[in-house]
């Protein structure tokens, strides 16, 4: 598997690293917001604080790490060299960070002008990234499911940006929009056409490589991203045509596809060649379980819409899918990628510390268990918000800060090794 990757084309370490180090701080900000607002955030999915916390996690953490990972993955996995990756990374990182803060502030303080600022910053950062990534990736032949999936995921990201910008400008200008339908469609494109397709495309490489599992079946690998994008397009047509049954059918289909991918990945993990289960693998195992629970909720609600009328349904679904699922999977991937990249960039200079010394396993496990406890607290707060919202907020704050501290440990080990080499050479 290593032989199939072009590590000689890897971008500078600082390009993806800035995204990886910043993202956990947005988890901490979401925890701080929950700590301040308390149980009100669980009253409805439409509460301003709930919307702000949701976007701190989905944009500030998830999108931030996904863009950073793609800057690293495109040249190595697909041979698609992003022109001037350092400059692209700096511009996109600044726009994403400032835009996420502006969007969250717009929700919390109810300031329409901030929605316009956030739209300009986030859409501008996304357009710069998608243009650079698309220009590099489009000429590359789709010779593998990963390359094909990466291409389709960029279309999914474009759809998410368009829908999100439309919604934000609608809130700023007071447009009359089918708000519920559009928000549901925006979420579907974010979690399926963009996040799901990208996760699947990356998993085809990183799961067998890092977790020592058998490869995914070829047919599933090729068709999953295509089906996710096609179903999201059909969902969009259902919203335009105002056919509620079409949207429910699309929701059920996405839940079944996502559940199939999670189940197959869990099955592959059971066949892994390494008996010892480390923290990144546990992150993936439980992240897939949480995602399966959320997708089961979605499938049930698409069949019986009345089940989703409980005020805590949407917060619980979001917690299980976004935080329990995607954030767990991304955190597990960060614990693999960051120390591996540090080790790889140190290779040409001489004696290099092992990956296990750059970021030791004992540093990961306590943070991982805190993360899983945070998932449980957030989920339980959907039933007991007055009692558990602030403890869950404190746990989320510490979870983000601890993840940041661990990634910073790996970064410091990298720069300490560089410093020692310079001193030895002098």
C-alpha positions as CSV (number, residue, x, y, z in Angstrom):
1,X,0.0,0.0,0.0
2,X,2.8,2.4,0.8
3,X,4.3,1.7,-2.6
4,X,1.2,3.1,-4.3
5,X,1.5,6.5,-2.7
6,X,3.8,9.3,-4.1
7,X,5.3,10.6,-0.8
8,X,7.9,12.5,-2.8
9,X,5.1,14.9,-3.9
10,X,3.9,15.7,-0.4
11,X,3.4,19.5,0.3
12,X,5.2,21.3,3.1
13,X,4.3,20.0,6.5
14,X,3.0,23.5,7.5
15,X,0.4,23.5,4.8
16,X,-2.0,20.8,6.3
17,X,-0.7,21.3,9.9
18,X,-2.2,24.7,10.3
19,X,-5.7,23.2,9.6
20,X,-5.1,20.3,11.9
21,X,-3.9,22.4,14.9
22,X,-6.7,25.0,14.6
23,X,-9.6,22.6,14.2
24,X,-9.7,21.3,17.8
25,X,-10.0,24.9,19.1
26,X,-13.4,25.2,17.5
27,X,-14.5,22.1,19.4
28,X,-13.4,23.9,22.5
29,X,-15.3,27.1,21.5
30,X,-18.5,24.9,21.0
31,X,-18.0,23.6,24.5
32,X,-17.5,27.0,25.9
33,X,-20.7,28.2,24.2
34,X,-22.6,25.2,25.6
35,X,-21.1,26.0,29.0
36,X,-22.4,29.5,28.9
37,X,-25.8,28.9,27.3
38,X,-26.7,25.7,29.2
39,X,-29.8,23.7,28.5
40,X,-31.3,26.2,26.0
41,X,-29.2,24.7,23.3
42,X,-31.2,21.5,23.5
43,X,-34.6,23.1,23.3
44,X,-34.7,23.1,19.5
45,X,-32.5,22.8,16.5
46,X,-33.4,26.4,15.6
47,X,-32.0,28.0,18.7
48,X,-29.4,30.6,17.8
49,X,-26.8,29.0,20.1
50,X,-27.6,25.6,18.8
51,X,-27.0,26.7,15.2
52,X,-23.8,28.4,16.3
53,X,-22.4,25.4,18.1
54,X,-23.4,23.1,15.1
55,X,-21.4,25.2,12.7
56,X,-18.4,25.5,15.1
57,X,-18.3,21.7,14.9
58,X,-19.2,21.1,11.2
59,X,-17.4,24.0,9.7
60,X,-14.8,24.9,12.3
61,X,-13.7,21.4,13.0
62,X,-14.9,19.1,10.2
63,X,-14.5,21.3,7.2
64,X,-11.2,22.7,8.5
65,X,-9.6,19.2,8.9
66,X,-11.1,18.0,5.6
67,X,-9.6,20.8,3.6
68,X,-6.2,20.3,5.4
69,X,-6.3,16.6,4.7
70,X,-7.1,17.2,1.0
71,X,-4.1,19.5,0.6
72,X,-2.0,16.5,1.8
73,X,-3.9,13.7,0.1
74,X,-4.3,15.1,-3.4
75,X,-0.7,15.0,-4.5
76,X,0.2,11.9,-2.5
77,X,-2.7,9.7,-3.4
78,X,-3.9,11.1,-6.7
79,X,-0.8,12.7,-8.1
80,X,-2.7,16.1,-8.2
81,X,-0.2,18.8,-7.3
82,X,-2.0,21.9,-5.9
83,X,-0.1,24.9,-7.2
84,X,1.6,26.9,-4.5
85,X,0.1,24.8,-1.6
86,X,1.5,27.0,1.1
87,X,-0.2,30.1,-0.2
88,X,-3.5,28.3,-0.9
89,X,-3.4,26.8,2.6
90,X,-2.7,30.2,4.2
91,X,-5.6,31.9,2.3
92,X,-8.1,29.1,2.8
93,X,-7.2,28.7,6.5
94,X,-7.6,32.4,7.3
95,X,-11.0,32.6,5.4
96,X,-12.3,29.4,7.1
97,X,-11.3,30.5,10.6
98,X,-12.6,34.1,10.4
99,X,-15.7,33.0,8.5
100,X,-16.7,30.4,11.1
101,X,-16.3,32.9,13.9
102,X,-18.4,35.5,12.0
103,X,-21.1,32.9,11.2
104,X,-21.3,31.7,14.8
105,X,-21.4,35.3,16.1
106,X,-24.2,36.1,13.6
107,X,-26.3,33.3,15.0
108,X,-25.6,34.1,18.7
109,X,-26.1,37.9,18.4
110,X,-28.7,37.9,15.7
111,X,-26.7,40.4,13.5
112,X,-27.7,40.2,9.8
113,X,-24.6,42.0,8.5
114,X,-22.4,39.3,10.0
115,X,-24.2,36.7,7.9
116,X,-23.0,38.6,4.8
117,X,-19.5,38.8,6.2
118,X,-19.5,35.1,7.0
119,X,-20.8,34.2,3.5
120,X,-18.1,36.3,1.8
121,X,-15.3,34.7,3.9
122,X,-16.5,31.1,3.9
123,X,-17.6,31.1,0.3
124,X,-14.4,32.9,-0.8
125,X,-12.2,30.4,1.1
126,X,-14.1,27.4,-0.3
127,X,-14.0,28.7,-3.9
128,X,-10.2,29.3,-3.6
129,X,-9.7,25.8,-2.3
130,X,-12.1,24.1,-4.7
131,X,-10.7,25.9,-7.7
132,X,-7.1,25.0,-6.7
133,X,-8.0,21.4,-5.9
134,X,-10.2,21.0,-9.0
135,X,-7.6,22.4,-11.3
136,X,-5.1,19.9,-10.0
137,X,-7.4,16.9,-9.8
138,X,-9.5,17.2,-12.9
139,X,-6.8,16.2,-15.5
140,X,-5.9,13.1,-13.4
141,X,-7.5,9.9,-14.8
142,X,-9.9,8.2,-12.4
143,X,-7.9,5.0,-12.3
144,X,-8.9,4.1,-8.8
145,X,-12.0,4.5,-6.6
146,X,-10.1,6.9,-4.4
147,X,-9.4,9.4,-7.2
148,X,-13.0,9.1,-8.6
149,X,-14.4,9.6,-5.1
150,X,-12.2,12.6,-4.5
151,X,-13.5,14.2,-7.7
152,X,-17.1,13.6,-6.7
153,X,-16.6,14.9,-3.2
154,X,-15.5,18.3,-4.6
155,X,-18.9,18.5,-6.4
156,X,-20.5,17.7,-3.1
157,X,-18.6,20.5,-1.4
158,X,-19.6,22.9,-4.1
159,X,-23.3,22.0,-3.4
160,X,-22.8,22.5,0.3
161,X,-21.2,26.0,-0.2
162,X,-24.0,27.0,-2.6
163,X,-26.8,26.0,-0.2
164,X,-25.1,27.4,2.8
165,X,-24.4,30.7,1.2
166,X,-28.0,30.9,-0.1
167,X,-29.4,30.2,3.4
168,X,-27.0,32.8,5.1
169,X,-27.9,35.5,2.6
170,X,-31.6,34.6,3.0
171,X,-31.3,35.2,6.7
172,X,-29.4,38.4,6.2
173,X,-31.9,39.8,3.6
174,X,-35.1,38.4,5.0
175,X,-35.8,36.3,1.9
176,X,-38.8,34.0,1.9
177,X,-37.3,30.5,1.8
178,X,-38.5,27.0,2.4
179,X,-36.2,27.0,5.4
180,X,-36.8,23.5,6.9
181,X,-36.5,21.8,3.5
182,X,-33.4,23.8,2.5
183,X,-31.6,23.2,5.9
184,X,-32.3,19.5,5.6
185,X,-31.0,19.5,2.1
186,X,-27.9,21.5,3.1
187,X,-27.2,18.9,5.9
188,X,-27.7,16.0,3.5
189,X,-25.2,17.5,1.0
190,X,-22.8,18.2,3.9
191,X,-22.9,14.8,5.5
192,X,-23.4,12.6,2.4
193,X,-22.3,14.2,-0.9
194,X,-19.3,16.0,0.7
195,X,-18.4,14.4,4.0
196,X,-19.5,10.9,3.2
197,X,-18.0,10.7,-0.3
198,X,-14.7,12.2,1.0
199,X,-14.6,9.8,4.0
200,X,-15.2,6.8,1.8
201,X,-12.6,7.9,-0.8
202,X,-10.0,8.4,1.9
203,X,-10.9,5.3,3.8
204,X,-10.1,3.1,0.7
205,X,-6.5,4.1,1.3
206,X,-6.0,4.8,5.0
207,X,-8.1,2.0,6.5
208,X,-6.1,-0.8,4.9
209,X,-2.8,1.1,5.2
210,X,-3.0,2.3,8.8
211,X,-5.3,-0.3,10.3
212,X,-3.9,-3.3,8.4
213,X,-7.3,-4.6,7.2
214,X,-8.1,-6.3,3.9
215,X,-9.1,-3.9,1.1
216,X,-12.6,-2.8,0.4
217,X,-14.6,-4.6,-2.2
218,X,-14.1,-3.0,-5.6
219,X,-17.8,-2.6,-6.5
220,X,-18.6,-0.8,-3.3
221,X,-15.6,1.4,-3.6
222,X,-16.5,2.6,-7.1
223,X,-20.3,3.0,-6.6
224,X,-20.7,4.4,-3.1
225,X,-19.6,8.1,-3.8
226,X,-21.6,8.1,-7.1
227,X,-24.7,6.9,-5.4
228,X,-24.4,9.4,-2.6
229,X,-24.1,12.3,-5.0
230,X,-26.9,11.0,-7.2
231,X,-29.3,10.7,-4.3
232,X,-28.5,14.2,-3.0
233,X,-29.3,15.5,-6.5
234,X,-32.6,13.7,-6.4
235,X,-33.3,15.1,-2.9
236,X,-32.7,18.6,-4.4
237,X,-35.2,17.9,-7.2
238,X,-37.7,16.8,-4.5
239,X,-37.3,20.0,-2.7
240,X,-37.7,22.1,-5.8
241,X,-40.8,20.0,-6.8
242,X,-42.1,20.2,-3.2
243,X,-42.5,16.4,-3.0
244,X,-42.1,15.5,0.6
245,X,-42.2,11.7,-0.1
246,X,-39.2,12.2,-2.5
247,X,-37.2,13.8,0.3
248,X,-38.1,11.0,2.7
249,X,-37.1,8.4,0.2
250,X,-33.8,10.1,-0.4
251,X,-33.2,10.3,3.3
252,X,-33.9,6.6,3.7
253,X,-31.6,5.7,0.8
254,X,-28.7,7.8,2.2
255,X,-29.2,6.2,5.6
256,X,-29.0,2.7,4.1
257,X,-25.9,3.5,2.0
258,X,-24.1,5.1,4.9
259,X,-25.0,2.2,7.2
260,X,-23.7,-0.3,4.6
261,X,-20.3,1.5,4.4
262,X,-20.1,1.7,8.2
263,X,-21.0,-2.0,8.6
264,X,-18.4,-3.1,5.9
265,X,-15.7,-1.0,7.5
266,X,-16.4,-2.5,10.9
267,X,-16.3,-6.0,9.3
268,X,-12.9,-5.2,7.8
269,X,-11.6,-4.1,11.2
270,X,-12.5,-7.5,12.6
271,X,-10.1,-9.0,10.0
272,X,-7.2,-6.7,10.7
273,X,-3.8,-8.3,10.9
274,X,-2.7,-6.6,14.2
275,X,-4.2,-8.0,17.4
276,X,-3.5,-5.0,19.5
277,X,-6.2,-2.3,19.2
278,X,-4.8,1.2,19.6
279,X,-6.5,4.5,20.2
280,X,-6.9,5.6,16.5
281,X,-8.5,2.2,15.7
282,X,-10.9,2.5,18.7
283,X,-11.8,6.0,17.6
284,X,-12.8,4.6,14.2
285,X,-14.6,1.6,15.7
286,X,-16.8,3.7,18.0
287,X,-17.2,6.5,15.5
288,X,-18.7,4.0,13.1
289,X,-21.0,2.6,15.8
290,X,-22.3,6.1,16.7
291,X,-22.8,6.9,13.0
292,X,-24.8,3.6,12.6
293,X,-27.1,4.7,15.5
294,X,-27.7,8.1,13.9
295,X,-28.4,6.5,10.5
296,X,-30.9,4.1,12.2
297,X,-32.6,7.1,13.6
298,X,-32.7,8.8,10.2
299,X,-34.1,5.6,8.6
300,X,-36.8,5.3,11.2
301,X,-37.8,9.0,10.9
302,X,-38.0,8.7,7.1
303,X,-40.5,5.8,7.6
304,X,-42.4,7.4,10.4
305,X,-42.0,11.2,10.3
306,X,-43.9,11.6,13.6
307,X,-40.9,10.1,15.5
308,X,-38.8,13.1,14.6
309,X,-41.3,15.6,16.2
310,X,-39.7,15.2,19.6
311,X,-37.7,18.4,20.3
312,X,-34.6,16.4,21.2
313,X,-34.6,14.3,18.1
314,X,-32.6,16.7,15.9
315,X,-30.0,17.5,18.6
316,X,-29.5,13.8,19.4
317,X,-29.2,12.9,15.7
318,X,-26.6,15.7,15.2
319,X,-24.7,14.6,18.2
320,X,-24.4,11.0,17.2
321,X,-23.7,11.7,13.5
322,X,-21.6,14.8,13.5
323,X,-19.8,14.6,16.9
324,X,-20.0,10.9,17.7
325,X,-19.4,9.8,14.1
326,X,-17.5,12.3,12.0
327,X,-15.5,14.0,14.8
328,X,-14.5,10.6,16.2
329,X,-13.4,9.3,12.8
330,X,-11.5,12.6,12.1
331,X,-9.8,12.6,15.5
332,X,-8.7,9.0,14.9
333,X,-7.3,10.0,11.5
334,X,-5.5,13.0,13.0
335,X,-3.8,10.8,15.5
336,X,-2.5,8.7,12.6
337,X,-1.7,11.4,10.0
338,X,0.0,14.1,12.1
339,X,2.7,11.9,13.7
340,X,3.2,10.0,10.4
341,X,3.7,13.3,8.5
342,X,6.1,14.6,11.1
343,X,8.1,11.3,10.9
344,X,8.0,11.3,7.1
345,X,9.2,14.9,6.8
346,X,12.1,14.1,9.2
347,X,13.3,11.2,7.1
348,X,15.8,12.9,4.8
349,X,17.7,14.5,7.6
350,X,19.2,11.6,9.4
351,X,18.2,9.7,12.6
352,X,14.4,10.1,13.1
353,X,12.4,9.3,16.2
354,X,9.7,6.6,15.7
355,X,6.1,7.5,15.2
356,X,5.3,6.2,18.6
357,X,7.8,8.6,20.2
358,X,6.5,11.6,18.2
359,X,3.0,11.1,19.7
360,X,3.0,8.3,22.3
361,X,-0.1,6.0,22.7
362,X,-0.5,6.8,26.4
363,X,-1.1,10.5,25.4
364,X,-4.0,9.5,23.1
365,X,-6.0,7.1,25.2
366,X,-7.1,9.4,28.1
367,X,-8.3,12.1,25.6
368,X,-10.1,9.4,23.6
369,X,-12.0,8.2,26.7
370,X,-12.9,11.8,27.6
371,X,-14.2,12.2,24.0
372,X,-16.4,9.1,24.3
373,X,-17.7,10.3,27.7
374,X,-18.5,13.7,26.1
375,X,-20.6,11.9,23.4
376,X,-22.5,10.2,26.2
377,X,-23.0,13.4,28.1
378,X,-24.2,15.3,25.1
379,X,-26.6,12.5,24.1
380,X,-28.0,12.2,27.7
381,X,-28.4,16.0,27.8
382,X,-31.1,15.7,25.1
383,X,-33.3,14.2,27.8
384,X,-31.9,16.1,30.9
385,X,-30.7,19.4,29.5
386,X,-31.0,21.4,32.7
387,X,-28.9,18.9,34.6
388,X,-26.3,17.8,32.0
389,X,-25.9,20.5,29.4
390,X,-23.2,22.4,31.3
391,X,-21.2,19.3,32.4
392,X,-21.4,18.2,28.7
393,X,-20.1,21.7,27.7
394,X,-17.2,21.5,30.1
395,X,-16.3,18.0,28.8
396,X,-16.5,19.3,25.2
397,X,-14.2,22.2,26.1
398,X,-11.7,19.9,27.6
399,X,-12.0,17.4,24.8
400,X,-11.1,20.0,22.2
401,X,-8.2,21.5,24.2
402,X,-6.8,18.0,25.0
403,X,-6.9,17.0,21.4
404,X,-5.1,20.3,20.5
405,X,-2.5,19.7,23.2
406,X,-1.7,16.2,21.9
407,X,-1.4,17.4,18.3
408,X,0.8,20.2,19.6
409,X,3.0,17.5,21.3
410,X,3.6,15.9,17.9
411,X,4.4,19.3,16.3
412,X,6.9,20.2,19.1
413,X,8.6,16.8,18.7
414,X,9.0,17.5,15.0
415,X,10.5,21.0,15.5
416,X,12.7,19.8,18.4
417,X,14.2,17.2,16.1
418,X,14.9,19.8,13.4
419,X,16.4,22.1,16.0
420,X,18.7,19.3,17.3
421,X,19.9,18.6,13.8
422,X,20.7,22.3,13.1
423,X,22.6,22.5,16.4
424,X,24.5,19.3,15.6
425,X,25.4,20.6,12.1
426,X,26.6,23.9,13.5
